[in-house]
Amino acid sequence: MLFEYLLRRLSLLLFMVFTLTVFTFSLSYLFPGELLANVSGQVNPSFSQSQQLTEKYHLNEGVIVQYLAFLQRILHGDWGVSLSSGQSVFDHVVKLFPATLELCVYALGVAILVGIPSGIVASAYHKRWPEKVINSLSLLGFSVPIFWLALLLIMIFCLGLGLFPMSGRIGLLYEVEPISNFILLDIVLQGFPYQGLAFVDALHHLALPTIVLAMYPTTVLIRFTRDSMLDVLEQNYIKTARAKGLNRRQLIMHHALRNALLPVIKQIGLQFSTLITLAMITEVIFSWPGVGRWLIDSIYQRDYPAIQGGLLAVSMFVILANMLAEFSHTLFDPISRNQAHGKV
């Protein structure tokens, strides 16, 4: 049964990757301008260069041959050249994606640390004032647009109180060599004399973008954990344990919590993929040097090879994050494999 489930999910993954690559490949034909410039990133090449690029990208052959050549270039890291910078698109993605991933990981950690305990507390005090307060705050956080929240926090904590910086990953006083492109990890690995001060400065730069980005998944986890806990507390085995004299704390900690967190695990993975898309807005507002800001700038600059490569990288990561969340949920909850039998 496990093998069949993994086979179904693998086939779905391959189909989604195939659809994504077909769509990304077709963008070269959908973008305005010359096909050769959209594919290669070379503007106004000479006649000999045009002939070489045409042979390299198989533009004088059929669409299927071009698509197969496109897949081969993707696997070898040849994603074209950016029209604005003249550098490799793949190098841009490798350099900038860790910044986006770092921001999303910290935001998800904040969402888990705040959202799940808050949802448990709300379910423990059902129809009482703690639940009403938590539900009101989660509804408010869910309704507030993240760009408005970001601007509000900048106005209060940056311009008004001067507690946090407005942009960037670290101050200009510190020169951190990009080893892994994860700023906190690079500070620890480099270990220069002002390591502690640089680490604190990087945390100051990271605080407001993390809070803004974590707002949406936190509210979702609060509501989802609360609903899952309330559903488990209505099960017959919980009623039996309550009849034996267990108090509400014992019911939640020893009987309900483990089963209630199973669907929450899947939701955590889904929220992580959502954070990748929400990070684009956050990176633009806070000038965070990630792949989302780079992709938005590429759209404004009409840098078509960069748009194509950035879309491919972000979409591929979202697909893999969703599949990893599905596998994790199945690993902890084998019953879900039987429930998902036959589904695509």
N, C-alpha and C positions, 0 to 999 in steps of 0.2 A: 504493500500500500504506500509506503514512504517513497519507494522508487518511482511508482506511477505518479505520485504527487510532484516529485522533483522533475520528472520528465515533462509534465504538463506545464509547470512553471518555466522550465528552461525553453520549451517551445514558444511560450508566450513572450519570453524575453527576446528570443531571436526574432520573432515577428515584429516586436516593437522597435528593436534596433534596425531591422530592415526598413521599416516604414520611416524611421527618423533619417536614415542615410539617404533614402530616395528623396525625401523632402529637402534635405540639405543640398543634395546634388542638383535638384531642380531649381534652387535659388539662383544659380549662375545664369540660368536662362530667363528667370523672372525679373532679375534686377535690371534697371535701365543701363544703357551703355553697351560697349562692345563685350562680346563673350570672352574674348581672349584676356582682356583686362580684368574682368570679373573673376576669372579662374586663376590667373597667375599673379595678379597684383602689379603687373608691369604696365606702365602708362607710356604711350607713344614709343614702342620699341622700334628698332630698325628692321629692315626687311629680313636680314639674316636671323635676327633674334625672333622675329615673328614666325619664321619657318621652324626654328628650333623649338619654340614654345608650342607650336601647333602639333609637332611630332611628339613632344613630351606629354601633352595632355590629350593626344589622340582626337583632336577636334575635326580632323578630316575623315574620321571613321564613324561608325554607327553609335547610337546612344547607349546601347548595352555595353559596347567596348569602353566607351567613356566612363560609364558608371563603374565597371570593374576596375578600370585604372584609378578612378577616384577612391574606391575602397582600398586599393593597394597603397595609394599615397597617404591615406588616413592612418593605416596601420604602421607606416614607416615614419610618421611624424611630419610629413610634407603637407601642411595645411595652407600653403600659399604665402604670399607676402602682403603685409599691410600697406594699403595705399598711403596712409598718413605718415607712418614712421619708416617705412621701407625695410622693416625687420620681419622675421618669421612670425606668423600668427601662432604657431605652436609654442614658440619661445615665450610669447606674451601670455598665453594660457598657463603654461607651467610656472611662470614667474608670479602671476597675479592670483591664480586660483587658491593657493594656500591662505592668502589674506582673507578671502571670502569664506573659506572653510573654517578658519580660526574664529572668525566672528560668529558664524552659525553654530559652532560647537559650544562656545561660551554662552550664547543666547539660549540654546537648548538646555544646557546645564542649569541656568537660572530658572527656566520654565519648569524643569523637573523638580528642583528644590523648593520652588514656591507653589507650583500648581497642584502637585499630587498631595502634599500635606494639607493644603487648603481645601481640596476636594474631600479629603477624609474627614476633616473637621466639620465641614458643611453637612456631610451625611450623618455624622455622629450627633449633631445638634439639629436634626431635621425639624423644620417648622418652628424653630426658636431663633433668637436674635443673632447668634453667630452665623447661622446659615443665611439669614436675610442680609447681613452686612457683606458677607463674602459674595453672595449672588449679585448684589448691587454693584460692588466693585468690579466683579468680573464682567458684568454687562456693560459697565462704563468703559472698561479697558477694551472690550471687544468692539465697541461702537466708535471709539476714537480712531481716526485715520493716523497711520504711523508717521506720515509726513508732517501732519499738524502737531503731533506729540513731539516729534524731533525738533521742530522749530520752537515750540513752547519751552522745552528743556534747555535749548541753546539760549533763549532769551533770559531764562531765570538763572540757570547755573553757570553759564559762560559769560554772558554780557552783564547780568545783574550782580551776581555774587562772585564771579571770577574763580569758581572752584574747579572747573574742568576746562580743558582746551576745546576749541571748536572743530578742529579738523586734524587729519593725519593720524599716523600710528605711533609716532614718537617725536619728541622735540628735536629741534635742529642742533642742539648742543651735543647730541649723542650720535655717533656714527657706528651703526651696527652692520657688520658685514652679513649679507643675506646668504646664510648657509642652507637652511631648510625653508626660508621664506615665511616661517612662523615666528613672529617678532619676539614673543616671550621665550621660546625655545632657543632662538638665535642669541639672545642676551645671555642665557645660562651657558650655552656652549662656548660663546666667545670669551666670557669671563674677564673682561677688561677691568681696570681699577674702579670704575664707577658703575659696576654691575648693579648694585642695589638701587642706586638712584635712577638708573636707566629702567630698571624693572618697574619701579613705582611710577615713573613717568609714562611708561607704556600702559600700565593699568589705568592711569588717569585718562589716557586717550581712548582706552577700550571701554570705559564705564558707560558713558551715555549711549554710544551705538548699541552696546549689548542690551541695555535696558529697553531702548526703543524697539529693537528687533525681537526681544523676548516677550513683549507685551501680548501679542496675538497668540502665540502657542501657550502662554501661561493661562490665559482665559479659557482656551479650548480644553486644556488638561484639567482645569478646575471643574468645568461643567461635565466633562466626560468621566472623570474619576468619581464625582458626586453621583451621577446617574448610575454608574456601574456598581458603586457601593450600595445604593438604595435598592437596586435590582437584586443583588446578592442577599441583602438583609431580609428580603421577602421570600427567600427559598425555604423549603420545608425543614432542611437540616438546621438552619438558623433558628427557626421557630422551636424545634425540638431542644436545641441547646439553651434557648431562652427559658423554656419550660423547666429545665433542670436547675435553674437558679443562677445562670451566668449573667453578670451585669453587661452593660453595653460595651464597655471597654474590652472585656474579655471576648465578647462576640466578634468585635472588629479585629482585634489584634491576633487572635488565635484561630478564627474560623473564616471570617469574611474577607480579610485583606488579601490573602494569597490568591483567591479565586477572582476577586474584583480587579486585581492588577493585570490579569492576563489580557483582556482587550485593551488595556491602557498601553501595554508594550507595543502593540501594533500602531496605536495612535501616535506614540512618540516617534516612530520611524516615519510616519506620514507627515508629521509636523516638521521633521528635519528637511524633507524635500520641499515643503512649503517655504521654509526659511531661506532657501537658495533664491527663490524668486523675490521674496520680500527684501532680501539684502540689497537688491539693486537700488531701491529707493533710498535705503539707509546709507549706502555708500556714496550716493550722489550728494546727499545733504551734508554728511560729515566729511566729505572728500576722502573717503577711505579707499586706498589704492587696491581695490579688488577687481575681479573679473566683471562684476556687475557694472561698476562705474565705467570701466573700459568699454564694455559693450554699449552702454548708453552713449558715451562719447563717440563711438564708432558709428552709431546710427545718425547722430547729428552731423558727423563729418562725411557721411555716405561712403564709409570705408567698407565696401561690400565683402571682400575676403575676410576681414575681421568680424563682420556680422555673422558670416557663415560659420567661421570657426568658433566664435563665442556661443552661438546658438547650439552648435553641435556639442560643445563641452558641457554647457549647463543642462541641456536636455538629457544627455547621457548620464550625468550624475543623478538627476532626478529619477530616471528610470531605475538605476542601480540602487538608489536609496529606498525606493518603494519595494523593490524585490527583496532587499535585505530585511526590511521591516516585515515583509510577509514570511520569509523564512524564519526569522526570529520568533514571530508569533506562533508559527507552526511547531517550532522546536519546544517551546514551553507549553503549548496546548495541543496535544495530539488529536483531540476531538475535532479540531477545526479542519484537519485533513479529511475526515469523513464527511463533514458538512460541506466542504468545497469540492467534493467528488463530482466530476462531470462539468464543473464550471470552467470557463475559459478565462 
